[in-house]
Amino acid sequence: MDQHVTSKPPRSEVAPREPAVRPPETPPETRPASRKRRLALGLALVLLAGAGLGWWLKPGRGTHHRPAIAPASALPQPVREAEAVSGDFPVTLTELGTVTPVYTVTVISQIAGYLMNVEFQEGQTVKQGQEIALVDPRPYQVMLEQYEGQLAADQASLGQARMDLERYHTLNRQDSIARQTYEDQVYVVKQYEGKVKVDQAQIDNAKLDLVYCHIVAPITGLIGLRLVDPGNFVQPSSPTGVAVIAQIQPITVIFTLPEDSVPEVLAGLKASGALQVAAFDRSDTQHLADGTVYAIDSEINTSTGMVNLRAMFANKNTELFPNQFVNAHLLVKTLHNATLVPHAAVLTGAPGAYVYVVGPDNTVSMRPVTLGPQNKDQSVITGGLKPGEHVVVDGADRLRDGAKVTVLQPAAATPAH
């Protein structure tokens, strides 16, 4: 039996296998480091983008940084000052008033008839007694002649009755007639005497009507617009009349004062007899005229608590016009040697009225004061301040007690060209 013998080839016949060439592998420890760098780079880009966006949205970007400055309270505050002075202060009361003529007359015809003529120019000044219109006088002239004729007839009858009475008187003494006949004749004479008086009264009335036909100005003053035209029938019951005349020289201003001021005003009137009043226009800026208060109403209006006063003005240049609104400045009294400061120096707050007083070392101190009368320019200080002290009039809103200030000089006046 044959045996199959497997023989191995000699080593020298088998070609040796060469190992495959591989690329060098990245060491495991370098891969995480590369990933971290990429993450860091991405994060840096995100942060840079966020910083850029924040800079873009920031208000006032692009401005230069300025060095910090000290708080304003630590620096001297610029202010303007004024000196408290001693002087006279007029105490005035200002109220709204109305210019009112002393006399205002609506001229109405005293008789009925047709208006024949208007003899005035609208808006002119007429004198008392000046004829301004004419009513047809012819009917009243005819009536006058009728009454005169009646008077002549009654006077003749009276003369005849008196002659008969004389004859009856002689016969009565001779006892030739009855006494009753004589006495009846006495009363006949008296009847005719009465008729004559009536006739004379009618004549006088007719003459007065003829006078009334000539319409005259009852006062001297400014006549207004014509209220009726020639040719119209006028009569005493007419509600409009012919024209309106207002006396404007002199003229008055009626204004009101609160009842709290009445005692002071009455004391001033009692002391001087008349108080000075200055009339300003409606805006209270232009001085119009000066006058005096000479009358105060007899009672206070209980619904308003006000009392009326009347002031008289000469009005020589017609500065005041009827029904014009004015501001009446009533001078009640004058304070002498009063401490005066500009009105802007007085402040009000928790302590009441106070001022900032400027010391010699340019520091201010808050000083409570007691106020007296005031006007739009000055205030009277009755306590807390003396003449000669300096007070802040501009810039006080930024001050506090003990603050340092820098006093600004008043601006120089610009020379006129």
ROBA-231781 format. One record per residue: residue in one letter; x, z, y of N, C-alpha, C in turn. Coordinates in steps of 0.001 Angstrom, whole numbers, padded with zeros to 6 digits, always signed. Example, Ala and Ser with C-alpha at 12.3 -4.5 7.8 and 13.67 -1.06 7.14 Angstrom:
a+013190+007800-005690+012300+007800-004500+013200+007800-003300 s+012850+007080-002250+013670+007140-001060+012900+007870+000030 
END
This chain:
m+000870+000000-001173+000000+000000+000000+000876+000000+001183 d+000401-000988+001941+001290-001155+003118+000888-000185+004186 q+001776+000337+004762+001581+001265+005903+001912+000551+007187 h+000814+000734+008133+001013+000106+009440+001721+001081+010310 v+002834+000631+010674+003712+001502+011462+003739+000945+012889 t+003304+001798+013746+003328+001403+015180+004625+001846+015767 s+005297+000875+016230+006601+001185+016825+006532+001095+018319 k+007149+001930+019024+007190+001965+020493+008309+001097+020975 p+008036+000339+022031+009134-000494+022548+010188+000374+023166 p+011297-000154+023181+012417+000600+023776+012187+000735+025267 r+012593+001807+025917+012400+002100+027335+013039+001052+028215 s+014031+000434+027574+014699-000545+028407+013854-001770+028589 e+012855-001974+027763+012045-003167+027897+010855-002971+028829 v+010471-001771+029042+009308-001500+029920+009795-001362+031368 a+009179-002203+032279+009624-002169+033706+009201-000850+034338 p+010065-000300+035009+009715+000992+035661+008704+000775+036814 r+007644+001691+036920+006571+001608+037983+007056+002295+039250 e+006942+001510+040341+007369+002067+041631+006183+002767+042311 p+006435+003832+042915+005343+004574+043584+004811+003802+044794 a+003412+003880+045058+002768+003157+046192+003166+003808+047505 v+003336+002947+048504+003747+003422+049848+002494+003789+050638 r+002321+005004+051174+001163+005501+051944+001577+005828+053385 p+000606+005628+054343+000938+005992+055753+001051+007491+055899 p+001820+007868+056777+001978+009329+056978+000660+009937+057449 e+000221+010972+056833-001018+011670+057172-000780+012665+058318 t-001920+012800+059211-001841+013765+060317-001901+015153+059759 p-001045+015926+060215-001072+017289+059680-002404+017937+060000 p-002940+018675+059073-004258+019303+059282-004293+020172+060515 e-003200+020790+060839-003256+021724+061964-003351+021020+063306 t-003114+019685+063467-003165+018987+064759-004563+018488+065098 r-005499+018321+064195-006840+017797+064462-007670+018732+065346 p-007773+019998+065104-008538+020888+066012-007971+020892+067425 a-006699+020788+067588-006111+020804+068943-006543+019594+069738 s-006629+018435+069135-007073+017235+069844-008526+017360+070268 r-009376+017915+069383-010793+018112+069731-010946+019081+070897 k-010190+020088+070960-010251+021069+072060-009861+020429+073378 r-008867+019550+073312-008480+018900+074567-009610+018030+075097 r-010296+017322+074180-011406+016486+074637-012539+017337+075220 l-012825+018451+074610-013881+019336+075135-013499+019905+076497 a-012227+020284+076613-011768+020833+077898-011839+019783+078997 l-011463+018533+078638-011528+017472+079626-012968+017210+080057 g-013905+017186+079106-015327+016977+079441-015881+018108+080296 l-015495+019337+079947-015957+020485+080737-015417+020431+082150 a-014170+020014+082285-013582+019901+083625-014320+018851+084452 l-014668+017739+083803-015418+016715+084533-016782+017214+084971 v-017455+017982+084074-018782+018529+084433-018660+019499+085604 l-017640+020363+085542-017451+021321+086630-017127+020617+087940 l-016298+019576+087836-015966+018832+089047-017191+018141+089642 a-018015+017578+088761-019251+016940+089250-020186+017968+089872 g-020293+019149+089235-021153+020199+089807-020636+020676+091152 a-019289+020808+091256-018734+021225+092547-019003+020188+093627 g-018878+018898+093245-019160+017846+094223-020621+017847+094655 l-021524+018042+093695-022950+018090+094037-023258+019287+094926 g-022648+020425+094610-022859+021606+095457-022341+021385+096865 w-021212+020742+097006-020682+020444+098357-021588+019489+099105 w-022170+018520+098377-023052+017541+099028-024338+018196+099528 l-024869+019127+098764-026126+019782+099139-025922+020961+100061 k-024753+021412+100305-024515+022582+101156-024793+022223+102624 p-025644+023045+103343-025900+022767+104777-024627+022877+105598 g-024525+021976+106579-023371+022019+107480-022084+021642+106799 r-022200+020730+105787-020994+020320+105089-020078+019571+106046 g-018906+019625+105803-017936+018899+106609-017456+019651+107823 t-018065+020835+108093-017622+021587+109262-016360+022349+108909 h-015616+022553+109930-014362+023271+109713-014629+024759+109653 h-013911+025395+108836-014022+026849+108742-013476+027459+110017 r-014282+028396+110553-013856+029068+111766-013495+030505+111435 p-012581+030998+112120-012211+032382+111863-013341+033311+112302 a-013555+034365+111609-014593+035347+111923-014318+035955+113285 i-015447+036152+114034-015318+036744+115362-015953+038121+115341 a-015636+038829+116331-016151+040194+116410-017636+040159+116728 p-018457+041143+116331-019877+041200+116656-020087+041157+118158 a-021255+040589+118535-021543+040464+119969-021639+041815+120639 s-022122+042824+119895-022274+044140+120495-020948+044763+120868 a-019874+044252+120236-018565+044837+120533-017920+044214+121754 l-018497+043101+122281-017929+042435+123437-018707+042810+124684 p-018082+042825+125831-018811+043092+127086-019872+042021+127309 q-021081+042463+127629-022191+041547+127842-022237+041117+129311 p-022373+039822+129572-022491+039369+130977-023884+039700+131530 v-023926+040332+132657-025196+040709+133295-025088+040461+134798 r-026239+040501+135431-026299+040491+136892-026958+041779+137346 e-026493+042281+138467-026952+043580+138936-027486+043466+140359 a-028179+044524+140755-028674+044641+142124-028635+046109+142505 e-028530+046343+143789-028424+047707+144290-029802+048221+144693 a-030085+049455+144284-031317+050106+144734-031151+050473+146211 v-032126+050092+147016-032037+050298+148460-033207+051147+148929 s-033059+051672+150120-034118+052462+150747-034714+051635+151887 g-036037+051562+151924-036683+050761+152959-038174+050979+152983 d-038841+050197+153804-040296+050269+153935-040947+049351+152910 f-042029+049843+152323-042740+049071+151303-044213+049024+151666 p-044739+047819+151964-046174+047711+152266-047007+047760+150989 v-047953+048685+150960-048854+048811+149818-050060+047897+150074 t-050190+046860+149296-051259+045879+149482-052112+045773+148226 l-053356+045443+148440-054299+045159+147367-054703+043694+147499 t-054590+042950+146408-054892+041518+146425-056133+041253+145592 e-057132+040646+146223-058374+040316+145543-058855+038941+146001 l-059660+038311+145153-060223+037001+145465-061413+037170+146406 g-061453+036326+147449-062539+036391+148416-063084+035016+148744 t-064169+035016+149512-064836+033777+149909-064951+033734+151422 v-064586+032612+152011-064718+032434+153450-066205+032285+153780 t-066683+033155+154665-068109+033193+154998-068279+033139+156509 p-069032+032174+157029-069253+032126+158480-069971+033370+158978 v-069718+033730+160228-070429+034847+160829-071916+034533+160908 y-072247+033309+161320-073629+032847+161378-073719+031487+160704 t-074753+031324+159898-075079+030027+159302-076561+029773+159544 v-076879+028668+160213-078251+028389+160624-078674+027030+160079 t-079819+027021+159409-080457+025768+159030-081446+025396+160125 v-081189+024319+160834-082018+023916+161973-083278+023247+161454 i-084424+023877+161718-085722+023361+161281-086585+023126+162516 s-087330+022041+162501-088214+021727+163625-089300+022794+163754 q-089560+023221+164980-090576+024235+165239-091976+023632+165384 i-092074+022312+165428-093366+021646+165561-093427+020498+164563 a-094641+020013+164357-094841+018876+163461-094871+017589+164268 g-094230+016587+163744-094226+015298+164431-093192+014372+163828 y-093127+013171+164351-092169+012179+163872-090825+012354+164592 l-089769+012327+163804-088421+012449+164362-088043+011122+165007 m-087854+011151+166311-087567+009910+167033-086077+009595+167086 n-085244+010638+167209-083821+010368+167409-082997+011545+166917 v-081800+011252+166373-080811+012271+165996-079622+012083+166910 e-079289+013111+167653-078309+012974+168730-077015+013731+168462 f-076623+013826+167223-075346+014466+166906-074594+013611+165898 q-073295+013806+165880-072439+013134+164911-072100+014120+163803 e-072275+013682+162600-072059+014574+161456-070627+015096+161452 g-070503+016406+161242-069190+017030+161155-068589+017421+162488 q-069306+017248+163598-068755+017604+164894-069080+019059+165237 t-068376+019573+166222-068655+020913+166726-069653+020801+167867 v-070771+021512+167742-071823+021470+168758-071847+022804+169497 k-072289+022751+170737-072377+023938+171578-073801+024501+171527 q-073906+025792+171758-075218+026416+171782-076066+025805+172907 g-077306+025401+172594-078196+024774+173558-078071+023271+173632 q-077107+022683+172923-076947+021235+172944-078062+020566+172139 e-078684+019522+172728-079762+018826+172022-079186+017995+170886 i-079796+018149+169708-079292+017445+168535-080326+016508+167925 a-081614+016661+168292-082649+015774+167748-083868+015806+168672 l-084729+014795+168543-085917+014686+169392-087118+014326+168526 v-088180+015160+168638-089455+014895+167978-090381+014243+169009 d-091223+013340+168567-092129+012608+169457-092938+013593+170320 p-092759+013608+171651-093437+014588+172505-094793+014130+173036 r-095205+012897+172811-096399+012355+173444-097683+013094+173066 p-097897+013455+171796-099128+014195+171503-099189+015534+172233 y-098080+016194+172373-098066+017501+173025-098195+017349+174548 q-097760+016246+175094-097949+015983+176521-099430+015770+176840 v-100118+015039+175961-101557+014824+176136-102305+016148+176031 m-101907+016985+175077-102563+018279+174915-102342+019160+176135 l-101176+019081+176713-100897+019860+177925-101806+019429+179072 e-101989+018141+179250-102859+017660+180314-104312+018092+180087 q-104730+018130+178849-106092+018576+178540-106281+020037+178924 y-105291+020877+178575-105393+022291+178907-105350+022498+180420 e-104575+021694+181113-104525+021830+182570-105872+021463+183211 g-106543+020443+182662-107870+020107+183162-108873+021206+182903 q-108833+021805+181728-109732+022911+181418-109469+024097+182343 l-108207+024318+182643-107874+025414+183550-108449+025153+184954 a-108353+023915+185417-108883+023609+186754-110387+023846+186810 a-111108+023455+185766-112561+023653+185744-112920+025130+185728 d-112206+025901+184911-112508+027336+184822-112112+028059+186107 q-111055+027604+186745-110687+028224+188016-111760+027960+189086 a-112358+026758+189084-113429+026461+190031-114657+027324+189759 s-114996+027482+188500-116137+028331+188142-115875+029775+188529 l-114613+030210+188367-114275+031567+188763-114424+031744+190267 g-114009+030724+191058-114145+030829+192508-115595+030904+192945 q-116439+030110+192290-117860+030139+192618-118476+031495+192257 a-118065+032033+191112-118612+033316+190689-118193+034430+191652 r-116994+034359+192170-116529+035393+193103-117298+035303+194431 m-117590+034077+194905-118366+033924+196137-119787+034476+195951 d-120375+034201+194788-121702+034744+194515-121668+036262+194463 l-120557+036797+193927-120464+038248+193849-120402+038862+195240 e-119716+038192+196173-119651+038722+197538-121044+038715+198191 r-121811+037645+197983-123144+037595+198556-124049+038662+197929 y-123910+038798+196588-124721+039814+195919-124337+041211+196378 h-123094+041381+196717-122654+042696+197174-123320+043038+198519 t-123407+042038+199413-124061+042265+200732-125556+042535+200557 l-126206+041744+199732-127628+041927+199500-127911+043244+198797 n-126980+043650+197952-127183+044913+197243-127124+046071+198221 r-126228+046009+199228-126151+047076+200209-127416+047099+201085 q-128009+045921+201307-129244+045851+202099-130477+046146+201240 d-130202+046374+199951-131276+046680+198999-132285+045532+198940 s-131686+044278+199034-132521+043084+199027-132661+042471+197627 i-131808+042807+196717-131870+042302+195338-131820+043490+194390 a-132188+043201+193170-132118+044258+192157-130650+044596+191857 r-130418+045848+191603-129030+046268+191308-128515+045597+190039 q-129397+045323+189095-128979+044688+187842-128397+043302+188093 t-128999+042566+189058-128483+041221+189368-127063+041300+189903 y-126821+042286+190724-125449+042461+191267-124473+042799+190158 e-124823+043702+189250-123908+044122+188184-123658+042963+187208 d-124667+042152+186925-124455+041008+186032-123447+040022+186628 q-123504+039864+187939-122558+038947+188571-121135+039463+188497 v-120973+040746+188511-119623+041328+188355-119032+040923+187007 y-119830+040974+185953-119315+040620+184618-119134+039110+184459 v-119914+038329+185194-119697+036883+185151-118321+036535+185714 v-117939+037204+186790-116606+036976+187381-115520+037341+186377 k-115688+038446+185689-114669+038871+184709-114579+037881+183554 q-115720+037302+183143-115684+036308+182070-114872+035077+182469 y-115103+034615+183688-114341+033444+184149-112851+033783+184324 e-112547+034995+184723-111130+035404+184798-110486+035369+183405 g-111212+035760+182391-110682+035683+181025-110465+034256+180566 k-111440+033371+180932-111267+031960+180561-110035+031354+181225 v-109810+031730+182461-108639+031200+183171-107348+031651+182479 k-107303+032888+182006-106114+033374+181300-105903+032637+179981 v-106989+032380+179295-106865+031625+178041-106345+030221+178316 d-106905+029608+179337-106431+028259+179679-104947+028266+180040 q-104527+029289+180770-103118+029358+181150-102224+029559+179934 a-102690+030356+178985-101915+030556+177754-101799+029265+176961 q-102881+028504+176904-102821+027228+176200-101866+026254+176888 i-101852+026309+178190-100911+025448+178922-099476+025859+178623 d-099235+027165+178634-097876+027644+178334-097464+027264+176918 n-098399+027341+175986-098084+026979+174603-097784+025486+174486 a-098533+024689+175214-098279+023241+175188-096927+022917+175796 k-096577+023626+176869-095251+023418+177455-094144+023829+176485 l-094389+024931+175750-093386+025368+174758-093231+024329+173658 d-094352+023723+173246-094269+022667+172234-093448+021486+172746 l-093618+021186+174031-092807+020108+174592-091319+020463+174589 v-091025+021753+174802-089627+022186+174719-089115+022065+173292 y-089977+022432+172325-089573+022353+170916-089391+020914+170447 c-089973+019974+171170-089740+018581+170791-088263+018216+170920 h-087571+018917+171777-086130+018723+171934-085418+019793+171088 i-084975+019412+169892-084325+020355+168971-082890+020570+169438 v-082521+021816+169692-081195+022141+170212-080467+023035+169215 a-079151+023088+169353-078326+023925+168489-078505+025384+168883 p-078892+026262+167961-079078+027665+168307-077772+028429+168453 i-076686+027928+167859-075383+028582+167944-074316+027524+168158 t-073136+027977+168518-071970+027093+168595-071270+027091+167247 g-071047+025913+166699-070412+025857+165389-070276+024441+164885 l-069904+024343+163635-069684+023052+162972-070982+022605+162332 i-071461+021438+162719-072711+020916+162165-072390+020043+160965 g-073241+020144+159948-072987+019416+158716-073606+018033+158695 l-073857+017545+157502-074419+016212+157337-075899+016205+157722 r-076376+015063+158180-077779+014909+158562-078657+015009+157320 l-079673+015854+157376-080548+016077+156236-081844+015284+156323 v-082144+014684+157457-083343+013886+157615-083036+012738+158574 d-083614+011611+158324-083356+010422+159137-084466+010227+160158 p-084156+009575+161274-085191+009272+162270-086322+008464+161642 g-087552+008729+162116-088726+008055+161583-089488+008884+160583 n-088873+009938+160041-089548+010806+159094-090401+011826+159837 f-091439+012293+159153-092314+013307+159719-091730+014681+159387 v-091459+015453+160409-090891+016790+160217-091936+017821+160607 q-091765+019018+160023-092693+020103+160299-092003+021432+160018 p-092544+022530+160535-091880+023835+160350-091760+024267+158891 s-092624+023764+158026-092578+024163+156613-091573+023357+155796 s-090802+022490+156448-089815+021682+155724-088731+022579+155128 p-088410+022433+153826-087402+023316+153212-085962+022948+153549 t-085728+021698+153967-084347+021265+154188-083923+021381+155639 g-084833+021095+156555-084461+021114+157951-083775+019835+158367 v-083214+019877+159569-082546+018705+160132-081053+018707+159806 a-080412+019870+159923-078977+019994+159647-078653+021480+159526 v-077419+021763+159094-076938+023138+158960-075743+023322+159882 i-075770+024389+160664-074675+024697+161589-074033+026011+161140 a-072706+026018+161046-071963+027211+160647-070954+027557+161730 q-070951+028793+162124-069954+029251+163099-068633+029500+162376 i-067583+028834+162813-066288+028943+162138-065213+029577+163020 q-065517+029843+164267-064555+030477+165178-065276+031564+165986 p-065122+032816+165603-064365+033329+164459-065122+033143+163148 i-064445+033500+162061-065025+033382+160728-064611+034604+159926 t-065303+034877+158852-065024+036074+158066-064673+035706+156631 v-064073+036663+155951-063791+036565+154519-064399+037791+153855 i-065245+037567+152876-065837+038658+152104-065116+038714+150761 f-064566+039885+150431-063869+040070+149159-064254+041429+148583 t-063911+041637+147340-064311+042851+146632-063079+043657+146239 l-063280+044961+146133-062248+045873+145663-062832+046796+144602 p-062034+047225+143642-062541+048178+142649-062844+049522+143294 e-063781+050242+142701-064219+051499+143285-063095+052536+143349 d-062076+052416+142488-060964+053370+142528-060164+053244+143816 s-060231+052087+144460-059474+051877+145699-060259+052258+146945 v-061542+052594+146780-062387+052878+147941-061885+054076+148742 p-061532+055223+148128-061067+056356+148939-059845+056024+149788 e-058891+055283+149218-057689+054924+149951-058019+053992+151121 v-058931+053050+150879-059322+052122+151946-060088+052851+153043 l-060994+053732+152661-061750+054485+153664-060825+055356+154505 a-059801+055951+153866-058843+056754+154625-058078+055887+155621 g-057700+054671+155197-057004+053773+156113-057882+053324+157260 l-059157+053029+156974-060080+052632+158038-060319+053780+159022 k-060411+054983+158498-060633+056134+159371-059422+056400+160244 a-058235+056170+159704-057018+056461+160464-056736+055407+161532 s-056938+054125+161205-056562+053051+162135-057744+052303+162727 g-058923+052451+162166-060083+051727+162656-060223+050332+162093 a-059134+049713+161699-059149+048368+161106-057891+048197+160271 l-058033+047561+159123-056907+047307+158229-056534+045836+158284 q-055229+045566+158235-054732+044197+158310-054969+043473+156979 v-055379+042211+157100-055626+041368+155929-054948+040027+156156 a-054271+039546+155129-053675+038206+155158-054396+037344+154131 a-054807+036161+154553-055511+035232+153670-054526+034192+153155 f-054456+034070+151822-053634+033053+151165-054559+032073+150445 d-054006+030912+150136-054820+029899+149473-055147+030324+148051 r-055898+029471+147361-056386+029828+146029-055254+030074+145040 s-054136+029347+145191-052990+029531+144300-052133+030722+144700 d-052473+031374+145810-051772+032559+146296-050315+032246+146651 t-050084+031058+147190-048727+030658+147573-048600+030363+149063 q-049642+029852+149682-049568+029457+151086-050345+030430+151953 h-049648+030961+152968-050281+031880+153903-051112+031085+154902 l-052413+031433+155009-053326+030674+155849-053577+031329+157198 a-053941+032601+157202-054327+033251+158463-054256+034759+158300 d-054262+035453+159442-054254+036914+159473-055512+037408+160175 g-056049+038504+159659-057252+039083+160242-057301+040573+160009 t-058462+041163+160239-058642+042605+160091-059950+042889+159365 v-059924+043946+158551-061141+044431+157913-061842+045367+158886 y-063108+045093+159142-063832+045926+160092-065092+046535+159490 a-065460+046141+158257-066686+046656+157671-066546+046738+156160 i-067177+047753+155593-067252+047934+154153-068708+048136+153786 d-069094+047616+152646-070492+047688+152230-070938+049140+152067 s-072246+049332+152107-072796+050686+152076-072898+051261+150682 e-072673+050451+149655-072788+050955+148293-071909+050140+147351 i-071613+050738+146187-070824+050088+145142-071778+049421+144163 n-071428+048228+143757-072232+047518+142769-072065+048202+141414 t-073141+048786+140906-073035+049561+139666-072788+048693+138445 s-073129+047418+138508-072913+046543+137358-071476+046068+137249 t-070759+046018+138369-069371+045542+138360-068369+046622+138754 g-068815+047692+139387-067887+048708+139860-067048+048247+141034 m-067542+047280+141798-066814+046733+142930-067599+046973+144211 v-066888+046938+145334-067500+047095+146643-067043+045937+147522 n-067946+045457+148375-067649+044323+149248-067064+044784+150568 l-066082+044020+151057-065493+044238+152373-065536+042935+153151 r-065653+043049+154480-065671+041867+155331-064518+041947+156322 a-063734+040874+156362-062604+040776+157284-062859+039653+158274 m-062457+039880+159522-062679+038894+160587-061371+038167+160904 f-061476+036829+161055-060329+035989+161382-060687+035132+162597 a-059726+034999+163523-059974+034178+164713-060145+032711+164344 n-059367+032230+163369-059496+030864+162867-059381+029829+163987 k-058406+030018+164881-058261+029120+166021-057917+027700+165611 n-057140+027558+164551-056742+026225+164095-057535+025774+162874 t-058666+026422+162642-059563+026103+161509-058805+026062+160179 e-057965+027092+159975-057267+027166+158689-058232+027519+157560 l-059299+028221+157904-060272+028648+156908-061537+027827+157048 f-062141+027482+155915-063322+026630+155898-064427+027346+155130 p-065670+027234+155571-066768+027947+154913-066823+027696+153413 n-067047+028795+152670-067163+028805+151205-065849+028497+150502 q-064730+028541+151207-063416+028345+150593-062994+029621+149862 f-062395+029462+148678-061869+030607+147937-060456+030910+148437 v-060187+032170+148738-058875+032602+149205-058504+033897+148495 n-057227+034228+148568-056734+035512+148093-056489+036413+149303 a-057199+037510+149340-057094+038443+150464-056088+039536+150114 h-055039+039655+150931-054020+040685+150766-054302+041792+151789 l-054858+042887+151308-055251+043988+152182-054106+044995+152279 l-053592+045209+153487-052527+046182+153712-053160+047562+153886 v-052993+048408+152872-053608+049733+152907-052737+050718+153688 k-051429+050723+153405-050507+051607+154107-049096+051099+153882 t-048132+051735+154547-046723+051376+154413-045934+052627+154049 l-045189+052547+152926-044332+053656+152499-042985+053520+153192 h-042541+054574+153832-041265+054560+154539-040191+055248+153702 n-038948+054741+153799-037784+055295+153089-038036+055363+151578 a-038638+054339+151035-038891+054273+149597-037691+053654+148888 t-037443+054091+147641-036375+053522+146821-036891+052251+146177 l-036243+051124+146486-036725+049814+146065-035708+049148+145149 v-036204+048539+144084-035378+047736+143180-036120+046433+142914 p-035397+045376+142533-036093+044143+142145-037021+044396+140967 h-038114+043695+140966-039114+043899+139916-038533+043602+138536 a-037555+042680+138454-036980+042311+137151-036133+043426+136557 a-035745+044423+137347-034897+045492+136833-035666+046502+136004 v-036973+046575+136172-037785+047586+135493-038233+047053+134136 l-037921+047812+133082-038309+047466+131723-039271+048531+131201 t-040029+048170+130194-040951+049120+129570-040698+049136+128077 g-040814+050296+127499-040577+050465+126078-041089+051801+125611 a-040468+052295+124509-040887+053568+123944-040762+054718+124935 p-039676+054799+125716-039603+055909+126680-040446+055689+127918 g-041167+054585+128009-041929+054268+129215-041155+053290+130083 a-041238+053468+131383-040497+052610+132308-039049+053100+132393 y-038110+052167+132351-036705+052542+132429-035908+051389+133023 v-034681+051713+133441-033751+050722+133975-032389+050972+133338 y-031542+049958+133380-030151+050106+132959-029297+050252+134215 v-028636+051395+134322-027803+051689+135480-026358+051341+135130 v-025696+050579+135980-024317+050174+135752-023395+051232+136356 g-022511+051808+135484-021580+052826+135946-020314+052244+136536 p-019454+053083+137108-018195+052596+137685-017266+051968+136662 d-017374+052403+135384-016509+051853+134335-017139+050661+133632 n-018132+050054+134266-018811+048877+133710-019480+049169+132372 t-020008+050358+132226-020868+050688+131099-022263+050970+131644 v-023263+050692+130828-024643+050874+131273-025251+052083+130574 s-026143+052728+131274-026888+053847+130713-028364+053621+130965 m-029156+053874+129936-030601+053700+130061-031178+054897+130803 r-031918+054638+131874-032420+055701+132743-033945+055590+132849 p-034702+056547+132303-036152+056543+132536-036446+056778+134012 v-037446+056070+134541-037793+056176+135954-039301+056340+136084 t-039689+056810+137257-041110+056930+137599-041453+055842+138598 l-042443+055051+138243-042806+053900+139066-043858+054264+140101 g-043721+053628+141265-044734+053703+142305-045419+052360+142441 p-045874+052005+143618-046498+050684+143826-045511+049553+143564 q-046050+048417+143190-045231+047244+142901-045869+046010+143525 n-045038+045001+143722-045528+043667+144043-044761+042680+143178 k-044907+041399+143452-044274+040406+142589-042766+040338+142766 d-042215+040989+143792-040778+040934+144041-040078+042276+143847 q-040707+043367+144276-040051+044663+144280-040936+045722+143634 s-040250+046798+143193-040931+047968+142646-040412+049202+143354 v-041311+050145+143579-040932+051415+144184-040630+052408+143071 i-039448+053053+143153-039057+054071+142193-039225+055425+142863 t-040135+056220+142340-040384+057542+142935-039588+058648+142266 g-038939+058359+141147-038137+059369+140470-037222+058752+139436 g-036006+059339+139273-035063+058871+138267-033973+057967+138786 l-034046+057554+140040-033057+056635+140591-032904+056906+142070 k-031678+056756+142564-031388+057006+143969-030902+055714+144639 p-031100+055595+145928-030553+054431+146646-029035+054381+146530 g-028495+053194+146365-027061+053006+146215-026635+052774+144783 e-027411+053180+143804-027085+052921+142405-027382+051470+142071 h-026627+050963+141092-026746+049561+140704-027476+049468+139374 v-028408+048535+139301-029213+048350+138098-029095+046909+137624 v-029273+046720+136330-029198+045389+135728-030508+044656+135996 v-030411+043435+136475-031603+042629+136746-031676+041393+135847 d-030594+041052+135166-030593+039897+134275-029642+040175+133122 g-030107+039933+131890-029301+040177+130705-029560+041506+130051 a-030589+042248+130466-030850+043572+129912-031399+043516+128500 d-031905+042368+128066-032487+042285+126726-031440+042412+125628 r-030154+042247+125940-029094+042340+124930-028310+043654+125035 l-028782+044570+125844-028030+045794+126092-028547+046955+125267 r-027695+047961+125165-028057+049248+124582-027353+050323+125400 d-027770+051521+125222-027204+052615+125992-025714+052751+125698 g-024893+052757+126753-023449+052889+126605-022712+051589+126386 a-023374+050459+126441-022726+049171+126192-021846+048782+127376 k-020782+048048+127052-019896+047512+128067-020505+046220+128627 v-020327+046008+129919-020891+044817+130547-019847+044181+131441 t-020073+042925+131699-019304+042177+132685-020281+041718+133765 v-020057+042173+134965-020970+041871+136058-020642+040491+136605 l-021637+039600+136551-021470+038252+137075-021762+038238+138560 q-021000+037443+139268-021225+037316+140702-022404+036382+140953 p-023180+036610+141974-024289+035701+142302-023784+034306+142576 a-024555+033337+142157-024165+031939+142366-024127+031635+143869 a-023091+030922+144254-022952+030568+145677-024004+029554+146056 a-024531+029699+147252-025569+028779+147731-024970+027396+147966 t-025722+026399+147571-025269+025024+147782-025442+024635+149231 p-024356+024210+149905-024503+023860+151324-025434+022679+151512 a-026204+022759+152579-027144+021678+152894-026384+020466+153415 h-026831+019300+152991-026186+018061+153450-026864+017570+154698 
END
